[in-house]
Amino acid sequence: MTIRLDYTVPQNKNNSIPNPPGYLPPASAKQLSSRNTQPDSDAIFKQNRKSTELKLRRAWDLALAPAKSLPMQAIMLYFSGSGVQIFSLGMIFMLLTGPITAVFNIFRAFESLRPTPTPTSTPSSRKSNEPLSTSTSKEPSYGPLILPMIAYVACQGLVLALGLWKCSTMGILPTGSGDWLHFETRLDPPEWSSIRSIALGQSIPHL
């Protein structure tokens, strides 16, 4: 007497035996196509919100990066001395040209961090027959990045101020009065003579 075990899933829909925990019934081709054509709006909404939060964090990290490097640059400038040397001039050139170039290229720096606009209506309030593409058709903008961009410009200004301070300690900046003697106008010295004094009725000054 032979015993055969039948492991095939019965096709009877009226089967009262429940599926074991963790078992997922095989999906047909029609079900897979319907899932692909109708994406889950809740999952897309949560994914867009998470990506927006991540991009904002990266934008703030990028904005505060110049300020984080200020202590190290200040220590290096302090130990470089106040003399006019090649090392000091190279660091000053980088401190003066770097912030200006970064401010002019600020939109290029934050271009990849533009957050994806979330739909105006929540997935629960959106109609079931409304397509999802109409609510997320807006292009990414720089609107949410205004505060990080302002902080980025302020930090670059601090780096530029550090470079100008180093130039002032080295005596490169024309801040003294002796640097502008060529542009100053002086009055003619008065000429004194005995004949001139007698003619004007003045006493001759004793030198």
Backbone as CSV, one residue per row, in Angstrom:
resi,resn,N_x,N_y,N_z,CA_x,CA_y,CA_z,C_x,C_y,C_z
1,MET,0.846,-1.188,0.000,0.000,0.000,0.000,0.887,1.245,0.000
2,THR,0.716,2.116,-1.000,1.525,3.333,-1.132,0.714,4.548,-0.695
3,ILE,1.414,5.469,-0.059,0.789,6.718,0.416,1.406,7.878,-0.352
4,ARG,0.594,8.713,-0.925,1.035,9.881,-1.665,0.550,11.152,-0.962
5,LEU,1.466,12.088,-0.842,1.149,13.375,-0.217,0.952,14.421,-1.306
6,ASP,-0.173,15.082,-1.280,-0.504,16.090,-2.279,-0.257,17.480,-1.674
7,TYR,0.795,18.187,-2.194,1.160,19.510,-1.687,0.584,20.654,-2.533
8,THR,-0.190,20.360,-3.501,-0.755,21.409,-4.350,-1.843,22.160,-3.608
9,VAL,-1.937,23.472,-3.916,-2.950,24.302,-3.276,-4.285,24.034,-3.925
10,PRO,-5.282,23.751,-3.173,-6.594,23.496,-3.793,-7.153,24.761,-4.419
11,GLN,-7.765,24.620,-5.569,-8.328,25.747,-6.303,-9.764,26.045,-5.921
12,ASN,-10.294,25.298,-4.976,-11.667,25.520,-4.570,-11.768,26.816,-3.767
13,LYS,-12.593,27.776,-4.193,-12.732,29.046,-3.512,-13.475,28.912,-2.193
14,ASN,-14.253,27.879,-2.059,-15.027,27.692,-0.836,-14.261,26.938,0.237
15,ASN,-12.950,26.886,0.099,-12.145,26.168,1.069,-12.138,26.924,2.388
16,SER,-12.466,26.265,3.463,-12.563,26.921,4.776,-11.261,26.885,5.543
17,ILE,-10.217,26.247,5.025,-8.941,26.151,5.734,-8.188,27.470,5.525
18,PRO,-7.825,28.184,6.579,-7.110,29.466,6.402,-5.647,29.226,6.043
19,ASN,-5.047,30.232,5.443,-3.627,30.164,5.103,-2.780,30.302,6.362
20,PRO,-1.625,29.670,6.411,-0.751,29.788,7.584,-0.213,31.213,7.720
21,PRO,0.214,31.592,8.910,0.749,32.953,9.110,2.009,33.179,8.272
22,GLY,2.077,34.322,7.640,3.213,34.659,6.800,3.117,34.181,5.378
23,TYR,2.065,33.476,5.029,1.922,32.967,3.669,1.282,34.037,2.793
24,LEU,1.884,34.266,1.641,1.366,35.218,0.671,0.920,34.452,-0.557
25,PRO,-0.321,34.528,-0.911,-0.777,33.801,-2.098,-0.137,34.351,-3.362
26,PRO,0.151,33.463,-4.305,0.784,33.934,-5.553,-0.164,34.845,-6.315
27,ALA,0.412,35.986,-6.762,-0.396,36.959,-7.497,-0.354,36.635,-8.978
28,SER,-1.454,36.897,-9.600,-1.537,36.653,-11.036,-0.966,37.823,-11.813
29,ALA,-0.882,37.659,-13.120,-0.339,38.716,-13.962,-1.243,39.938,-13.978
30,LYS,-2.546,39.734,-13.909,-3.469,40.862,-13.899,-3.318,41.680,-12.618
31,GLN,-3.141,40.979,-11.489,-2.968,41.692,-10.236,-1.674,42.494,-10.214
32,LEU,-0.590,41.917,-10.775,0.676,42.641,-10.832,0.581,43.870,-11.723
33,SER,-0.101,43.741,-12.851,-0.247,44.892,-13.744,-1.093,45.980,-13.106
34,SER,-2.132,45.576,-12.349,-2.958,46.573,-11.676,-2.182,47.283,-10.579
35,ARG,-1.279,46.575,-9.889,-0.451,47.208,-8.859,0.523,48.200,-9.472
36,ASN,1.083,47.866,-10.629,2.042,48.759,-11.265,1.365,50.005,-11.813
37,THR,0.166,49.860,-12.320,-0.524,51.012,-12.893,-1.131,51.906,-11.825
38,GLN,-1.427,51.392,-10.652,-2.022,52.178,-9.590,-1.088,52.180,-8.379
39,PRO,-0.149,53.125,-8.305,0.784,53.163,-7.175,0.086,53.610,-5.902
40,ASP,0.658,53.218,-4.805,0.114,53.566,-3.504,0.420,55.034,-3.217
41,SER,-0.630,55.828,-3.080,-0.433,57.268,-2.867,0.159,57.556,-1.493
42,ASP,-0.207,56.766,-0.488,0.344,56.975,0.848,1.851,56.754,0.874
43,ALA,2.316,55.710,0.213,3.751,55.425,0.188,4.508,56.514,-0.558
44,ILE,3.954,56.991,-1.660,4.628,58.048,-2.424,4.670,59.338,-1.616
45,PHE,3.595,59.651,-0.904,3.566,60.863,-0.087,4.605,60.798,1.027
46,LYS,4.716,59.648,1.697,5.706,59.504,2.765,7.135,59.536,2.217
47,GLN,7.342,58.942,1.040,8.670,58.944,0.447,9.093,60.359,0.061
48,ASN,8.177,61.145,-0.487,8.503,62.534,-0.831,8.796,63.361,0.414
49,ARG,8.068,63.114,1.478,8.311,63.866,2.707,9.657,63.501,3.325
50,LYS,10.024,62.239,3.303,11.320,61.836,3.846,12.467,62.390,3.017
51,SER,12.323,62.354,1.694,13.378,62.908,0.845,13.515,64.414,1.026
52,THR,12.391,65.108,1.263,12.450,66.549,1.507,13.173,66.850,2.810
53,GLU,12.887,66.098,3.862,13.565,66.304,5.133,15.064,66.016,5.016
54,LEU,15.416,64.978,4.285,16.829,64.645,4.110,17.555,65.731,3.320
55,LYS,16.927,66.249,2.292,17.557,67.308,1.496,17.713,68.594,2.302
56,LEU,16.756,68.897,3.164,16.884,70.089,3.996,18.028,69.937,5.002
57,ARG,18.197,68.741,5.538,19.327,68.514,6.451,20.660,68.681,5.718
58,ARG,20.750,68.143,4.535,21.981,68.299,3.762,22.211,69.758,3.372
59,ALA,21.129,70.491,3.118,21.274,71.912,2.777,21.823,72.706,3.967
60,TRP,21.347,72.399,5.167,21.869,73.094,6.341,23.321,72.704,6.615
61,ASP,23.669,71.448,6.380,25.068,71.037,6.538,25.962,71.780,5.556
62,LEU,25.493,71.930,4.324,26.268,72.672,3.335,26.370,74.147,3.688
63,ALA,25.304,74.714,4.251,25.319,76.134,4.591,26.261,76.438,5.755
64,LEU,26.340,75.544,6.725,27.177,75.774,7.907,28.578,75.216,7.776
65,ALA,28.904,74.604,6.657,30.244,74.038,6.480,31.340,75.097,6.510
66,PRO,31.189,76.281,5.868,32.272,77.277,5.967,32.514,77.769,7.389
67,ALA,31.456,77.878,8.200,31.644,78.344,9.578,32.363,77.301,10.429
68,LYS,32.179,76.029,10.122,32.852,74.987,10.901,34.355,74.962,10.666
69,SER,34.790,75.436,9.514,36.224,75.436,9.212,36.913,76.723,9.646
70,LEU,36.189,77.683,10.213,36.799,78.944,10.635,37.838,78.773,11.747
71,PRO,37.581,77.990,12.815,38.610,77.861,13.860,39.931,77.306,13.333
72,MET,39.874,76.303,12.487,41.107,75.731,11.949,41.854,76.749,11.085
73,GLN,41.121,77.491,10.254,41.768,78.488,9.415,42.345,79.630,10.240
74,ALA,41.652,80.022,11.316,42.176,81.089,12.175,43.462,80.663,12.869
75,ILE,43.527,79.410,13.314,44.750,78.918,13.966,45.906,78.872,12.967
76,MET,45.634,78.423,11.749,46.690,78.384,10.737,47.181,79.785,10.382
77,LEU,46.285,80.751,10.312,46.706,82.122,10.023,47.487,82.719,11.187
78,TYR,47.138,82.337,12.402,47.853,82.861,13.564,49.296,82.349,13.600
79,PHE,49.483,81.086,13.301,50.831,80.518,13.343,51.642,80.853,12.096
80,SER,51.020,81.366,11.069,51.781,81.733,9.873,52.550,83.027,10.047
81,GLY,52.222,83.802,11.085,52.958,85.031,11.342,52.383,86.213,10.580
82,SER,52.932,87.390,10.889,52.470,88.626,10.252,53.370,89.085,9.126
83,GLY,54.367,88.300,8.781,55.257,88.668,7.680,54.651,88.305,6.332
84,VAL,55.152,88.988,5.308,54.683,88.733,3.946,55.463,87.533,3.394
85,GLN,54.803,86.379,3.380,55.422,85.142,2.924,54.534,84.487,1.870
86,ILE,55.119,83.522,1.175,54.365,82.840,0.119,53.226,82.023,0.715
87,PHE,53.480,81.376,1.846,52.451,80.559,2.479,51.276,81.423,2.940
88,SER,51.607,82.551,3.578,50.537,83.433,4.054,49.770,84.050,2.894
89,LEU,50.465,84.448,1.846,49.785,85.044,0.701,48.884,84.033,0.006
90,GLY,49.307,82.768,-0.055,48.463,81.745,-0.667,47.186,81.511,0.121
91,MET,47.297,81.470,1.450,46.108,81.280,2.273,45.168,82.486,2.174
92,ILE,45.743,83.685,2.144,44.902,84.875,2.038,44.195,84.915,0.689
93,PHE,44.892,84.512,-0.354,44.266,84.491,-1.680,43.090,83.519,-1.710
94,MET,43.230,82.373,-1.063,42.124,81.413,-1.008,40.972,81.945,-0.162
95,LEU,41.279,82.630,0.943,40.227,83.154,1.802,39.468,84.308,1.149
96,LEU,40.112,85.027,0.262,39.453,86.166,-0.378,38.687,85.768,-1.631
97,THR,39.228,84.852,-2.403,38.567,84.462,-3.651,37.547,83.343,-3.459
98,GLY,37.750,82.484,-2.442,36.818,81.374,-2.227,35.396,81.805,-1.906
99,PRO,35.191,82.705,-0.918,33.817,83.126,-0.619,33.122,83.842,-1.773
100,ILE,33.867,84.655,-2.519,33.245,85.371,-3.642,32.788,84.389,-4.709
101,THR,33.626,83.406,-5.016,33.240,82.403,-6.011,32.065,81.558,-5.522
102,ALA,32.051,81.231,-4.229,30.962,80.411,-3.690,29.631,81.158,-3.712
103,VAL,29.659,82.458,-3.447,28.410,83.230,-3.457,27.859,83.348,-4.878
104,PHE,28.733,83.517,-5.858,28.271,83.617,-7.238,27.724,82.280,-7.752
105,ASN,28.210,81.166,-7.217,27.755,79.833,-7.639,26.829,79.198,-6.606
106,ILE,26.071,80.010,-5.881,25.233,79.477,-4.803,24.086,78.645,-5.364
107,PHE,23.520,79.047,-6.495,22.410,78.280,-7.058,22.885,76.932,-7.593
108,ARG,24.094,76.897,-8.098,24.626,75.618,-8.565,24.925,74.690,-7.389
109,ALA,25.342,75.249,-6.258,25.645,74.418,-5.085,24.390,73.800,-4.484
110,PHE,23.274,74.540,-4.501,22.032,74.044,-3.911,21.080,73.467,-4.947
111,GLU,21.534,73.278,-6.166,20.630,72.791,-7.209,20.180,71.360,-6.945
112,SER,21.089,70.511,-6.505,20.730,69.108,-6.262,19.970,68.907,-4.963
113,LEU,19.846,69.943,-4.139,19.165,69.829,-2.846,17.772,70.442,-2.869
114,ARG,17.267,70.766,-4.038,15.911,71.309,-4.107,14.900,70.221,-3.749
115,PRO,14.060,70.444,-2.749,13.113,69.395,-2.340,11.999,69.227,-3.351
116,THR,11.530,68.004,-3.459,10.404,67.706,-4.345,9.126,68.229,-3.715
117,PRO,8.338,69.009,-4.420,7.111,69.559,-3.812,6.117,68.461,-3.492
118,THR,5.601,68.486,-2.291,4.589,67.510,-1.866,3.234,67.918,-2.407
119,PRO,2.345,66.976,-2.638,1.020,67.349,-3.141,0.267,68.202,-2.152
120,THR,-0.533,69.113,-2.691,-1.288,70.035,-1.839,-2.348,69.328,-1.023
121,SER,-2.931,68.268,-1.584,-3.955,67.502,-0.864,-3.365,66.214,-0.345
122,THR,-3.744,65.837,0.866,-3.253,64.614,1.466,-3.828,63.402,0.752
123,PRO,-3.170,62.247,0.842,-3.679,61.062,0.157,-5.066,60.661,0.620
124,SER,-5.409,60.899,1.899,-6.734,60.507,2.381,-7.826,61.398,1.820
125,SER,-7.486,62.711,1.604,-8.495,63.631,1.084,-8.577,63.626,-0.423
126,ARG,-7.601,63.026,-1.112,-7.628,62.994,-2.562,-8.625,61.960,-3.043
127,LYS,-9.279,62.243,-4.137,-10.252,61.324,-4.685,-9.573,60.079,-5.214
128,SER,-10.299,58.992,-5.163,-9.720,57.718,-5.596,-9.507,57.675,-7.097
129,ASN,-10.359,58.338,-7.865,-10.211,58.303,-9.314,-9.324,59.413,-9.849
130,GLU,-8.776,60.274,-8.977,-7.906,61.357,-9.436,-6.505,60.821,-9.637
131,PRO,-5.865,61.071,-10.754,-4.509,60.569,-10.959,-3.531,61.284,-10.051
132,LEU,-2.490,60.572,-9.649,-1.507,61.116,-8.724,-0.564,62.097,-9.396
133,SER,-0.386,62.015,-10.709,0.568,62.862,-11.405,0.142,64.315,-11.420
134,THR,-1.174,64.592,-11.308,-1.628,65.973,-11.340,-1.272,66.728,-10.073
135,SER,-1.129,66.038,-8.950,-0.809,66.700,-7.692,0.677,66.877,-7.486
136,THR,1.518,66.147,-8.211,2.964,66.240,-8.035,3.655,66.654,-9.318
137,SER,2.981,67.427,-10.142,3.559,67.839,-11.414,4.428,69.079,-11.291
138,LYS,4.499,69.693,-10.111,5.300,70.887,-9.944,6.780,70.541,-9.948
139,GLU,7.585,71.482,-10.444,9.023,71.278,-10.481,9.635,71.714,-9.148
140,PRO,10.781,71.158,-8.784,11.444,71.586,-7.544,11.855,73.054,-7.627
141,SER,11.758,73.765,-6.509,12.078,75.184,-6.462,13.043,75.446,-5.318
142,TYR,13.586,76.677,-5.306,14.515,77.092,-4.254,13.794,77.737,-3.063
143,GLY,12.467,77.712,-3.044,11.726,78.363,-1.969,12.051,77.834,-0.579
144,PRO,12.031,76.510,-0.346,12.360,76.017,1.005,13.820,76.193,1.387
145,LEU,14.680,76.556,0.437,16.113,76.683,0.713,16.539,78.124,0.932
146,ILE,15.601,79.030,1.192,15.969,80.440,1.357,16.806,80.646,2.616
147,LEU,16.361,80.087,3.744,17.116,80.239,4.997,18.500,79.585,4.924
148,PRO,18.633,78.343,4.420,19.990,77.803,4.284,20.885,78.621,3.349
149,MET,20.327,79.194,2.302,21.130,79.997,1.389,21.573,81.299,2.047
150,ILE,20.706,81.910,2.870,21.111,83.120,3.594,22.211,82.797,4.599
151,ALA,22.060,81.670,5.301,23.109,81.258,6.237,24.411,80.942,5.505
152,TYR,24.309,80.388,4.306,25.507,80.090,3.510,26.248,81.373,3.136
153,VAL,25.501,82.394,2.727,26.129,83.673,2.374,26.753,84.326,3.610
154,ALA,26.079,84.242,4.764,26.626,84.822,5.994,27.919,84.122,6.412
155,CYS,27.964,82.811,6.295,29.194,82.073,6.648,30.330,82.410,5.690
156,GLN,30.013,82.560,4.421,31.053,82.967,3.475,31.542,84.381,3.780
157,GLY,30.647,85.243,4.274,31.083,86.576,4.683,32.030,86.533,5.865
158,LEU,31.825,85.594,6.791,32.754,85.441,7.907,34.129,85.004,7.434
159,VAL,34.173,84.105,6.460,35.462,83.674,5.915,36.171,84.844,5.228
160,LEU,35.406,85.658,4.494,35.994,86.829,3.840,36.495,87.836,4.866
161,ALA,35.758,88.026,5.960,36.210,88.934,7.010,37.489,88.441,7.674
162,LEU,37.612,87.136,7.818,38.854,86.578,8.381,40.043,86.864,7.471
163,GLY,39.840,86.726,6.159,40.922,87.033,5.230,41.295,88.510,5.243
164,LEU,40.315,89.407,5.345,40.613,90.840,5.412,41.324,91.203,6.714
165,TRP,40.952,90.532,7.809,41.652,90.782,9.073,43.114,90.377,8.986
166,LYS,43.381,89.269,8.329,44.781,88.841,8.174,45.541,89.818,7.286
167,CYS,44.891,90.335,6.256,45.552,91.348,5.422,45.855,92.601,6.229
168,SER,44.963,92.973,7.136,45.202,94.156,7.960,46.356,93.950,8.923
169,THR,46.482,92.747,9.500,47.601,92.487,10.420,48.941,92.427,9.685
170,MET,48.913,92.046,8.421,50.158,92.002,7.638,50.510,93.352,7.044
171,GLY,49.625,94.324,7.142,49.911,95.642,6.595,49.686,95.759,5.109
172,ILE,48.912,94.852,4.542,48.666,94.898,3.103,47.545,95.878,2.774
173,LEU,46.560,96.004,3.638,45.452,96.910,3.380,45.883,98.361,3.595
174,PRO,45.507,99.256,2.727,45.875,100.679,2.891,44.950,101.386,3.880
175,THR,45.152,101.083,5.164,44.306,101.674,6.201,44.965,102.847,6.917
176,GLY,46.245,103.054,6.743,46.936,104.148,7.411,46.967,105.412,6.572
177,SER,47.254,106.538,7.236,47.333,107.814,6.515,48.545,107.877,5.601
178,GLY,49.589,107.137,5.947,50.775,107.143,5.103,50.576,106.448,3.769
179,ASP,49.510,105.647,3.640,49.252,104.966,2.373,48.579,105.871,1.351
180,TRP,48.120,107.029,1.775,47.376,107.920,0.870,48.050,109.287,0.747
181,LEU,49.372,109.358,0.983,50.071,110.642,0.896,50.097,111.179,-0.529
182,HIS,50.068,110.268,-1.498,50.127,110.714,-2.883,48.850,111.458,-3.291
183,PHE,47.756,111.171,-2.630,46.490,111.795,-2.984,46.142,112.984,-2.084
184,GLU,46.989,113.306,-1.111,46.717,114.431,-0.230,47.210,115.737,-0.850
185,THR,46.494,116.799,-0.586,46.874,118.138,-1.069,47.368,118.966,0.118
186,ARG,48.512,119.641,-0.069,49.100,120.441,0.996,49.124,121.910,0.569
187,LEU,48.971,122.763,1.549,49.012,124.197,1.287,50.450,124.661,1.102
188,ASP,50.592,125.718,0.332,51.936,126.284,0.134,52.423,126.930,1.424
189,PRO,53.684,126.720,1.786,54.203,127.349,3.023,54.295,128.868,2.853
190,PRO,53.991,129.625,3.888,54.106,131.104,3.782,55.559,131.556,3.654
191,GLU,55.770,132.530,2.806,57.104,133.075,2.581,57.250,134.392,3.358
192,TRP,58.310,134.493,4.145,58.561,135.673,4.964,59.853,136.333,4.500
193,SER,59.801,137.655,4.395,60.990,138.443,4.074,60.876,139.793,4.770
194,SER,61.997,140.454,4.975,61.986,141.754,5.671,61.294,142.823,4.849
195,ILE,61.487,142.830,3.537,60.860,143.838,2.682,59.342,143.646,2.676
196,ARG,58.920,142.393,2.640,57.482,142.120,2.634,56.856,142.532,3.953
197,SER,57.557,142.287,5.038,57.025,142.646,6.341,56.921,144.158,6.504
198,ILE,57.940,144.930,6.006,57.890,146.390,6.103,56.761,146.938,5.241
199,ALA,56.575,146.333,4.050,55.527,146.811,3.174,54.148,146.558,3.767
200,LEU,53.985,145.475,4.486,52.691,145.161,5.091,52.550,145.777,6.479
201,GLY,53.610,146.421,6.961,53.531,147.027,8.278,53.573,146.023,9.378
202,GLN,54.247,144.908,9.161,54.345,143.861,10.177,55.761,143.809,10.689
203,SER,55.860,143.293,11.875,57.185,143.158,12.468,57.884,141.943,11.887
204,ILE,59.164,142.019,11.817,59.975,140.922,11.264,60.024,139.814,12.316
205,PRO,59.608,138.643,11.954,59.660,137.538,12.943,61.078,137.135,13.228
206,HIS,61.343,136.924,14.497,62.678,136.479,14.916,62.768,134.966,14.782
207,LEU,63.645,134.524,13.933,63.832,133.100,13.714,64.840,132.549,14.713
